[in-house]
Amino acid sequence: MTSLRKIFASALVAAATVKATGINDFSCESSSNPVVLLHGLGATYYEDLNYLQYWLQSEGYCTYSLTYGAYEGFPFVGGLKAIDESALEIAAYIKEVVEKTGKSKVNLVGHSEGAFQSLYVPKFEGVSNLIDRIVAIAPPTHSTTFAGIYELAYVLGNLTREVVADVLDTVGCAACNDLGPDGPAVERLNDGTPIAQPGNNITIIASKYDELVTPPTTAFIDEDGVQNVWVQTYCPLDPVGHIGEAYDLNVWNLVKNALDDTPNRKFTCLIGSPGK
């Protein structure tokens, strides 16, 4: 379950805190590109990929993140605005990170809607030249049944189902429409021109047991410059589901492999917990 994954992830992060820095620490120094993390639907910069972020810091990366797509007055639920609106925020943030760190490029790591944005922003927002590596965890890349799309908003973060439901009722969820079956953003991303932009190296990580991005193969991209990775190819006994991928140490190691361009690096697999 997600709660068990969070407990385990929290223990890992606690063990690494002596090496980790704060979130969005622009004084951080690393030989690697800055890593910008993009959360999923209904989450925030401090809830969803925050555990992965601290783990990456302990591995020597400087990491940065923002809450995108949140409506004014509802700062605790992100990713609700239309994909195009959120993409503008993300592109501006990428430029800010490049400027403040003095680096020429960043790497992107996204989960779920954030993974979709990691593909969408470089293609449409004129920042592909500022991006080196992209690691997209469970993106709804293509038109998909996207089973239980509203569940993404309910189970991510530390908010109750009632609170998120109230937010969706009050301000709406344009992203839900954008990412649903034949959604406008999905159709635009798949407009017949390449998703992978020149100079961008993309890794898609997906689980065969993803219960929300369905079928799971919809995440993958059949293009040059794209590496499609099943979690179970490396860790056959890991039954991780969609939400759990943000908290799964096996996934974290696959992210590190992609960022380091070491796809054959071996690591010890954990069995993990099933489903969410």
C-alpha positions in Angstrom: 0.0 0.0 0.0 1.0 3.6 -0.5 1.3 4.2 3.2 3.7 1.3 3.7 5.8 2.6 0.7 5.9 6.0 2.3 7.0 4.6 5.6 9.8 2.7 3.9 10.8 5.6 1.7 10.8 7.9 4.7 13.2 5.5 6.5 15.5 5.6 3.5 15.4 9.3 3.3 16.1 9.6 7.1 19.2 7.5 6.7 20.5 9.8 4.0 19.7 13.2 5.5 23.3 14.0 6.3 24.0 14.2 2.6 20.7 15.7 1.5 20.1 19.4 1.1 16.9 21.3 1.3 14.3 21.5 -1.5 15.2 24.1 -4.1 18.6 24.9 -2.6 20.2 27.0 -5.3 23.5 27.0 -3.5 23.7 23.2 -4.1 26.7 22.1 -6.1 27.0 19.0 -8.2 28.9 17.8 -11.3 25.5 16.6 -12.7 22.8 18.6 -14.3 20.2 20.0 -11.9 17.2 17.7 -11.7 13.7 19.2 -11.9 11.0 17.0 -10.5 7.3 17.3 -11.7 4.6 15.9 -9.4 1.4 14.1 -10.4 -2.2 15.2 -10.5 -3.5 16.4 -7.2 -0.1 16.5 -5.6 2.4 19.2 -4.8 6.2 19.7 -4.9 6.4 18.5 -1.3 4.1 15.5 -1.7 4.5 12.7 -4.3 8.2 12.9 -5.6 9.5 14.5 -2.4 11.0 11.2 -1.1 12.6 10.5 -4.5 13.9 14.0 -4.4 15.7 13.6 -1.1 17.1 10.2 -2.2 18.5 11.8 -5.3 20.1 14.4 -3.2 21.8 11.7 -1.1 23.1 10.3 -4.4 24.8 13.6 -5.2 22.2 15.5 -7.3 20.9 19.0 -6.9 17.1 18.8 -7.1 14.4 21.4 -7.7 10.6 21.3 -7.9 7.5 23.5 -7.9 3.8 23.0 -7.5 2.3 23.7 -10.9 -1.3 23.9 -11.9 -2.8 24.9 -8.6 -5.7 27.4 -8.4 -5.4 30.5 -6.3 -6.8 29.8 -2.9 -6.2 26.0 -3.3 -2.4 25.7 -2.9 -2.5 22.1 -1.5 -3.8 20.5 -4.7 -1.6 20.9 -7.8 -1.9 19.8 -11.4 -5.5 20.7 -11.9 -5.2 23.5 -14.5 -5.2 22.8 -18.2 -2.0 21.1 -19.4 -1.2 24.1 -21.5 -1.4 26.5 -18.5 0.7 24.3 -16.3 3.2 23.8 -19.1 3.9 27.6 -19.2 4.6 27.5 -15.4 7.0 24.6 -15.8 8.8 26.1 -18.7 9.3 29.3 -16.8 10.6 27.3 -13.8 13.1 25.4 -16.0 14.5 28.8 -17.2 14.7 30.0 -13.6 16.7 26.9 -12.5 19.1 27.3 -15.4 19.6 30.9 -14.7 20.0 30.5 -10.9 22.3 27.5 -11.0 24.4 28.7 -13.9 24.1 25.4 -15.7 23.3 25.2 -19.4 20.8 22.3 -19.1 18.6 20.5 -16.6 17.2 16.9 -16.4 13.5 16.3 -15.9 12.0 13.6 -13.8 8.2 13.4 -13.7 5.5 11.0 -12.4 2.1 10.5 -13.9 0.8 14.0 -15.1 4.3 15.3 -14.3 5.7 12.6 -16.6 3.3 13.7 -19.3 4.5 17.3 -18.8 8.1 16.2 -19.0 7.3 15.2 -22.6 4.9 17.9 -23.4 6.8 21.0 -22.2 10.0 20.3 -24.4 7.9 19.8 -27.5 5.7 22.9 -27.2 7.2 25.5 -24.9 10.5 26.2 -26.5 12.8 24.9 -23.8 14.0 21.6 -25.3 17.5 23.2 -25.7 17.6 23.6 -21.9 16.9 19.9 -21.3 19.3 17.0 -21.5 17.7 13.8 -19.9 14.0 13.2 -19.3 12.8 10.4 -17.1 9.0 9.9 -17.3 7.5 7.6 -14.7 4.1 6.2 -15.8 3.0 9.0 -18.2 -0.4 8.7 -19.9 1.4 9.4 -23.2 -1.2 8.1 -25.7 -4.9 8.0 -25.7 -5.8 5.7 -22.8 -8.7 4.3 -20.9 -7.0 5.9 -17.8 -9.0 3.9 -15.4 -10.2 5.9 -12.4 -8.6 9.2 -13.4 -10.1 11.1 -10.4 -8.5 8.5 -8.1 -5.1 10.1 -9.0 -6.3 13.3 -7.3 -7.7 11.4 -4.3 -4.8 9.1 -3.4 -1.9 11.4 -4.0 -0.7 13.7 -1.2 -1.9 13.8 2.4 -5.4 15.2 1.6 -8.7 13.5 2.3 -10.9 12.4 -0.5 -13.5 14.9 0.7 -11.1 17.8 0.5 -10.0 17.0 -3.0 -13.5 16.4 -4.1 -14.5 19.8 -2.8 -11.6 21.4 -4.8 -12.6 19.6 -8.0 -16.2 20.6 -7.5 -15.2 24.3 -6.9 -12.5 24.9 -9.4 -12.8 22.0 -11.8 -10.0 19.8 -13.2 -9.1 20.8 -16.7 -6.1 18.4 -16.6 -8.5 15.5 -16.0 -10.2 16.3 -19.4 -6.8 16.9 -21.1 -5.4 13.5 -20.0 -8.5 11.4 -20.4 -9.5 9.3 -23.4 -8.8 11.4 -26.6 -8.1 14.4 -24.3 -7.0 17.6 -26.0 -3.4 17.5 -24.6 -3.0 13.8 -25.4 -4.1 14.4 -29.0 -1.8 17.4 -29.3 1.2 15.5 -28.0 0.5 12.7 -30.5 -0.1 15.0 -33.5 2.0 12.9 -35.8 5.3 14.8 -35.2 8.0 13.3 -33.0 7.5 13.6 -29.2 11.2 13.3 -28.6 12.9 16.6 -29.4 16.5 16.9 -30.8 19.0 16.7 -28.0 16.6 15.2 -25.5 17.3 11.7 -24.2 14.1 10.1 -22.9 13.5 7.1 -20.6 10.0 5.9 -19.9 9.6 3.8 -16.8 6.3 1.8 -16.5 4.9 -1.1 -14.4 3.0 -3.9 -15.9 0.7 -3.7 -12.9 -0.2 0.0 -13.4 -3.9 0.2 -12.6 -4.5 3.8 -13.6 -2.6 4.4 -16.8 -4.2 1.6 -18.7 -3.1 -0.3 -20.7 0.3 0.3 -19.2 1.9 0.1 -22.7 0.2 3.5 -23.5 3.1 5.1 -21.6 5.8 4.0 -24.1 7.1 5.9 -27.1 8.3 4.1 -30.2 10.9 6.7 -31.4 14.6 7.1 -31.7 16.1 8.5 -28.6 13.6 6.9 -26.3 14.3 4.0 -23.9 11.2 2.2 -22.7 11.7 0.3 -19.5 9.5 -2.1 -17.6 10.1 -2.2 -13.8 9.6 -5.9 -13.9 12.3 -6.4 -16.5 14.8 -5.5 -13.8 12.8 -6.5 -10.8 10.4 -9.3 -11.8 8.9 -9.7 -8.3 8.0 -6.1 -7.9 4.2 -5.7 -8.3 4.2 -1.9 -7.9 1.2 0.0 -9.1 0.8 3.5 -10.4 0.9 5.6 -7.2 3.5 3.3 -5.6 6.0 4.0 -8.4 6.7 7.4 -6.8 7.8 5.6 -3.6 9.5 2.5 -5.0 13.2 2.0 -4.4 13.5 -0.1 -7.5 12.0 2.7 -9.6 14.3 5.2 -7.9 17.3 3.1 -9.0 16.0 3.0 -12.5 15.7 6.8 -12.5 19.3 7.0 -11.3 20.4 4.6 -14.1 18.6 6.9 -16.6 20.1 10.1 -15.2 23.6 8.6 -15.2 23.2 6.9 -18.5 24.1 3.5 -16.9 21.2 1.3 -17.9 23.1 -1.9 -17.1 24.0 -0.9 -13.5 22.9 -3.6 -11.2 21.1 -2.9 -7.9 19.4 -5.1 -5.3 15.7 -5.4 -6.0 13.0 -5.2 -3.3 9.8 -7.1 -3.7 7.7 -4.1 -2.8 4.0 -4.0 -2.1 1.2 -4.6 -4.7 -1.0 -2.0 -6.3 -1.3 1.4 -4.8 
